[in-house]
């Protein structure tokens, strides 16, 4: 989900909640403990997750209030994408279109289920805060997030968590198991994020380190412990290793 107007955000939250809880609302209460119902519920939730990823670009497009189609920011994004797609390290990746949204909050999202139908959504505020190295690094990572391995890394944990977490845990062992599952997901997420950093560094060369610093400075408003990214020192270490190996 990307930042949007209050009205569009509420519409999205209401519709997604209705879709998620539809079986609970429509099915008789005495069906909830049956094996057939639980099987149907798991299949329904899995299909809902797949649909969410498949229609992710359309959902993000509907949340964008105003797009930037011309001007210096749009030109900088188009020029950078053209440059990245001619880079040997990124040339084999799908040509993912970029929607530049006029918004005061810095954000970037790569949405989609498959590489061929993925899209990048980027805010004007984030582009304004970055220099050329930062923009190259940001968009290189966004392109890498459109690869099949990265799309699966985003999809599979959500499918697993949806299938496993049916109710709020009612015992300490259940809470510990849930905590372990979430920790495993976070470590997997960090692994693929660090892999994107490494591949971006291999493609961009020494400018990647400066690009990462620009990106960190541009998104420094949020507390570090709230970020889903790997620790900064890990990212800098991965970049240094990728540049030495190049």
C-alpha positions, 0 to 999 in steps of 0.5 A: 500500500502506498500513501494516498488521500484519506478517502482513497485510503479508507476505501482501500482499507474497507474493501480489503477488510471485507474481502479478507473477512468475507467467509467469516461474515457469510458462512454459518457459525457452526461451519467454522470448525469443519475440516471442509470449511478450514480447507476452503478458508485456506484456499480462499486466503491464498487466492486472495494473496495471489490476487493482491499481488497480481492486481498490485499495480492496478491497486497502487495506480488507483491510490495515486492521486496525481502523477507527474508526466513532465518536467525535470523530475520526470525527465531525471527518472526517464533518463536514469531508467534508460541508462540503467537498462543499458547497463550490462548488470541490469540489461537482462531485467524486465523493462518495468514502467515507473509511475512518478506520483506527486506526493510529499511523503518519500516512498518507492514500491515495486508492485506485481506478481510476475516480472512482466506485469510489475510496475514501480511507483515512486514519489516526487518527494523522494526524487527531489531529495536524491542526487543522481547517484542516489536516484541510480541506486534507488531505481537499480534496486527497484528494477532488481526487485522486479526479478522473479526471485525477488517477486517470489521472496515477497510472495511466498512468506505472505502465503505461508503466514496467511496459511499458518496464522488463522487465529490469535495465539492462545498459549505461550508456545504458540506465541513463541512459534509465531515469533520464530516464524516472523523472525525467519521471515525478517531474516529472509527479507533482509537476505534478499534486500542485501542481495539487491544492494550487492547486485546494484553495487556490481552494476553501478560500481563505486557510485553505489556507495554514495547512492546508498548514503544519499538514499539513507539521508533522504529517508532518515525521517523514520526511526531506524528500528521501524525500518524493514531494511537490514541494519545500515552497517550490514548494507555498507559491508555488503556494498564494500564486498561487492565492489571489491569483488568486481 
